[in-house]
Amino acid sequence: MNVSNNIVVVGSMNMDIVMSAERLPKIGETILGEKVVYLPGGKGANQAVCMARLQGDVTMVGAVGNDEFGRSLKDQMESNGVKTDFIRVVDGVQTGIANIFHVNRDNCITVIPGANYTVTKERITKEVVQAIAAADVLVVQLEIPLETVQYVLGIAKQHGVKTILNPAPAQFLSPELLSLVDYLTPNETEFELLTGEHSTTDEELSALMLKWESTYHHTLIVTLGERGCAILEDGQLVVTPPPKVEVVDTTGAGDSFNGALAVGISTGQSLKETVDFAVKVSALAVTKFGAQEGMPFYEDIH
């Protein structure tokens, strides 16, 4: 597939520092860990890499610090074919990092946004506006200032560009912002936080999705983890299950889904075709370690 369609991602870029140990230290205690791994991350960057590996024509809008992590992240983008002209290098601010403490089969994470929070509305230059206006799809998440998210969604809407909002990490979103979205892609937990309601059955989930779509008039795609994802077709719930795979690392599964979704939408596939494609991509992504390193290539899907 030779994709000529344009996708713009406005979002975060982080260095994930994964420290493995038998247990977490207590307050004031020092313990010996097993290993540390540095992995490129950030929801925006992860999704952009996924799109590029799926032969999408992708431009990344973001920011890193003038440090080794920032240079490494930018190099990672370029090596995967992502256009980096709109990745700003900011002096005096460190690159965003995620400290991930990995213990047995669980982890806890502390994120320091750093340069990601310099992606402000004022930093969206005329050239970035032009790139968004010329795109087929704009993709945003919630690891940069919310004001910026709403601003770029508004630019896209003004120019008839399709928009995907991955509402992670979950937070309150105004009706004004939601009105600018064409595709909303929460997972089950995020959807519960957005609606304030919990569903335990497919019937309850279907009712909540119908209510949401009738209120905000956009397409809702709820990811369900190992169950795949749910959409509505003619008012009926359709759950698309993933293929059976051996799970190695679930980090980045949602980002791979959103990346594949953007590629499918940008190439004019139907919603059902796009969702089928995205579910396959996210299933393959969890068979390898690391969010970006685990992103499959287009040739792996077919």
Number of C-alpha atoms within 10 A of each C-alpha: 9 9 13 13 18 20 30 26 25 32 28 31 33 28 22 23 19 17 17 19 16 12 15 16 12 8 6 5 7 9 11 10 16 10 10 14 11 15 21 24 26 28 27 26 28 28 34 36 31 34 33 26 23 24 20 28 22 27 27 27 26 27 30 32 21 17 15 11 22 25 14 15 21 22 14 17 23 15 11 16 19 24 19 16 13 17 19 20 19 18 12 11 18 21 27 24 24 20 16 18 20 21 15 10 5 8 14 10 13 12 15 16 21 20 27 27 20 20 24 16 15 9 13 17 11 9 11 19 13 13 18 27 20 17 21 23 25 29 29 28 25 20 23 23 17 17 13 22 22 21 17 23 27 19 17 26 19 11 14 14 21 21 26 25 21 23 20 17 11 18 12 10 12 9 10 11 15 18 16 24 25 20 21 20 24 25 21 18 13 19 25 16 15 16 13 8 11 14 14 7 8 13 12 13 20 19 14 18 24 17 13 17 15 11 12 16 15 17 19 21 20 22 25 17 17 14 13 21 24 24 22 18 10 7 12 13 17 15 17 19 17 20 14 10 11 10 14 13 15 19 17 25 27 28 28 32 28 32 30 31 27 30 28 23 22 23 18 12 14 11 16 15 13 20 25 19 20 26 28 23 28 28 26 24 31 24 18 18 17 22 28 29 17 23 32 25 18 17 10 12 11 7
